[in-house]
């Protein structure tokens, strides 16, 4: 079972936004972001991936299973959505968008990475430099064998080439888990559709949505792609 919140606006809905959190978190991580979109009149749906929050346990949970959970909620909703992923959830959202091109209207990817292997190595060394440098390559080698090479097939830069819907990348300027260059690298991978990029000044891995520039940047992007009326564009 997957834990899901669905919050409808008081008036007519402008559409549904589905939010996926990052590794080790749950739906609570995305409430602040959902509140911003709800203020613009969207229905917001926030899930906890399996093995997170109050969702069912799942053996050997990984980013591909995160994407499966997004797909399950898409089936339940039965309508095209705006999809928003954070950190590991951004990688899962990209997988889900590539698998479900007709069910995603707009894609938001926050705290992103372009290459799964590089991102994992950076996380290992960020958490413990000695462990990361000594053990990281061996862990990735065995992960690749265990998953039959699937991690390479779903690495974000590779999937980005297939995406043809509007995409907005969001990244904290001071993100130490995934440095800001990861966002620039992924942006360059979108070829069929140019991706917008918002760098949140001074923000860390999880705080981009709390910066003053985030709401107007996202709002203007939504207006530009027809998800909000022109009159709602923030002039800032």
C-alpha positions in Angstrom: 0.0 0.0 0.0 1.2 3.5 -0.8 0.3 6.4 1.5 -1.2 9.3 -0.4 -2.7 12.7 0.4 -4.9 14.5 -2.1 -5.8 18.1 -1.3 -8.3 19.8 -3.5 -8.7 23.6 -3.8 -11.9 25.3 -2.6 -12.7 26.5 -6.2 -12.2 24.8 -9.6 -8.9 23.0 -9.9 -6.3 24.1 -12.5 -5.1 20.5 -12.6 -3.2 18.0 -10.4 0.4 18.2 -9.2 2.0 15.0 -8.0 4.9 15.3 -5.6 7.6 12.7 -5.0 10.1 13.1 -2.1 13.7 12.1 -1.9 15.5 9.1 -0.3 14.9 8.5 3.4 12.1 11.1 3.5 8.3 10.9 3.1 5.3 13.0 2.0 5.9 15.5 4.8 9.0 16.8 2.9 6.8 18.0 0.1 4.1 19.8 2.0 5.6 23.2 1.8 6.0 23.0 -2.0 2.5 21.6 -2.4 1.1 24.5 -0.4 2.6 27.0 -2.9 1.0 25.2 -5.8 -2.3 24.9 -3.9 -2.3 28.6 -3.5 -2.4 28.9 -7.3 -5.5 26.7 -7.5 -4.0 23.2 -8.2 -5.1 19.9 -6.7 -2.0 18.5 -4.9 -1.2 14.9 -4.4 1.7 13.9 -2.1 2.8 10.3 -1.7 5.2 8.4 0.5 7.2 5.8 -1.5 7.2 2.2 -0.3 9.5 1.7 2.7 9.0 5.4 3.6 6.4 7.2 5.8 3.4 4.9 6.4 3.6 3.1 3.1 4.2 -0.7 2.9 7.7 -2.1 3.4 9.6 -3.1 0.3 12.8 -5.2 0.1 15.7 -3.5 -1.6 14.0 -0.3 -2.4 15.6 1.8 -5.1 15.0 4.7 -7.5 13.4 2.4 -10.1 10.8 1.3 -7.5 10.3 5.0 -6.6 9.3 5.4 -10.3 7.0 2.3 -10.0 5.2 4.0 -7.1 4.7 7.2 -9.1 3.2 5.0 -11.9 0.9 3.3 -9.4 -0.4 6.7 -8.3 -0.8 7.9 -11.9 -3.0 4.8 -12.5 -5.1 5.7 -9.4 -5.5 9.3 -10.5 -6.4 8.5 -14.1 -5.6 12.0 -15.4 -2.5 13.8 -16.8 -0.6 15.6 -14.1 2.2 18.0 -13.4 5.0 15.8 -11.9 7.4 17.2 -9.3 10.4 15.2 -7.9 13.0 16.1 -5.3 16.5 14.6 -5.1 16.2 10.8 -5.6 12.6 11.6 -6.3 13.7 13.8 -9.3 15.4 10.8 -10.8 12.3 8.7 -10.3 10.1 11.4 -11.7 12.3 11.5 -14.9 12.0 7.7 -15.2 8.2 7.9 -14.8 7.9 10.7 -17.3 9.9 8.7 -19.9 7.6 5.7 -19.3 4.4 7.7 -19.3 4.8 10.5 -21.8 1.0 10.9 -22.3 0.3 11.3 -18.6 2.7 14.0 -17.6 2.0 17.6 -18.7 4.9 19.4 -17.1 8.0 18.1 -15.2 9.7 19.7 -12.3 13.0 18.3 -11.1 14.6 19.7 -7.9 18.1 18.9 -6.6 19.0 16.9 -9.7 21.9 14.9 -11.0 22.8 13.9 -14.5 24.7 10.6 -13.9 23.5 8.1 -11.3 26.9 6.7 -10.7 28.5 10.1 -10.2 25.7 11.1 -7.9 26.1 8.0 -5.7 29.8 8.4 -5.5 29.5 12.0 -4.5 27.0 11.0 -1.8 29.3 8.4 -0.4 32.3 10.7 -0.3 30.1 13.6 1.1 28.9 11.3 3.9 32.4 9.9 4.6 35.4 10.8 2.3 37.5 7.7 3.2 34.6 5.3 2.9 33.5 6.8 -0.4 36.8 6.7 -2.1 37.7 3.2 -0.9 34.4 1.4 -1.0 32.2 3.5 -3.4 33.5 2.0 -6.6 33.0 -1.6 -5.3 29.5 -0.8 -4.2 28.6 0.6 -7.6 30.2 -2.4 -9.4 28.0 -4.8 -7.4 24.9 -2.7 -7.8 25.3 -2.7 -11.5 25.6 -6.5 -11.5 22.7 -6.9 -9.1 20.4 -4.7 -11.2 21.5 -6.2 -14.5 22.8 -2.9 -15.9 19.5 -1.2 -15.5 21.0 1.7 -13.5 22.8 2.8 -16.6 19.7 2.6 -18.7 17.8 4.9 -16.5 20.5 7.4 -15.7 18.9 10.9 -15.9 21.1 12.3 -18.8 20.1 9.4 -21.0 16.4 9.6 -20.2 16.4 13.4 -20.7 17.0 13.0 -24.4 13.6 11.3 -24.7 11.6 14.0 -22.9 9.3 16.2 -25.0 7.3 18.0 -22.4 8.2 21.3 -20.6 10.8 20.8 -17.9 12.0 23.0 -15.1 15.1 22.2 -13.1 15.5 23.7 -9.6 18.7 23.6 -7.6 20.2 25.1 -4.5 23.3 27.2 -5.2 25.0 25.8 -2.0 23.8 22.2 -2.4 26.6 20.0 -1.0 25.0 16.6 -1.7 24.5 17.3 -5.4 26.7 20.3 -6.5 25.1 22.9 -8.7 27.1 21.7 -11.7 24.9 18.6 -11.7 21.9 20.8 -12.7 23.8 22.5 -15.5 25.0 19.1 -16.8 21.5 17.7 -16.8 20.1 20.8 -18.5 22.4 20.2 -21.4 21.0 16.7 -21.8 17.5 17.8 -22.8 17.6 18.0 -26.5 14.0 17.6 -27.7 12.8 20.3 -25.4 14.9 23.1 -23.8 14.8 22.9 -20.0 14.4 26.0 -17.8 16.8 26.2 -14.8 16.3 28.1 -11.6 19.3 28.3 -9.2 18.1 29.3 -5.7 20.6 31.7 -4.2 22.2 30.5 -1.0 20.0 27.4 -0.8 21.1 24.0 0.2 19.9 20.6 -1.0 16.4 21.0 0.3 15.7 24.7 0.8 15.2 26.0 -2.8 11.5 26.2 -2.3 11.9 28.4 0.8 13.9 31.2 -1.1 12.1 34.4 -2.2 12.8 33.8 -5.9 11.2 30.3 -6.1 7.5 31.2 -6.3 7.8 33.8 -9.0 10.2 31.7 -11.0 7.9 28.6 -10.9 4.8 30.8 -11.5 6.2 32.4 -14.6 7.2 29.0 -15.9 3.6 27.7 -15.4 2.2 30.8 -17.2 4.7 30.4 -20.1 3.4 26.8 -20.6 -0.3 27.5 -20.2 -0.8 25.9 -16.8 -1.7 29.4 -15.3 -3.4 32.4 -16.9 -1.2 35.2 -18.1 -2.6 37.6 -15.6 -1.1 35.5 -12.7 2.5 36.0 -13.8 4.5 37.6 -10.9 6.3 40.6 -12.3 9.4 40.2 -10.1 
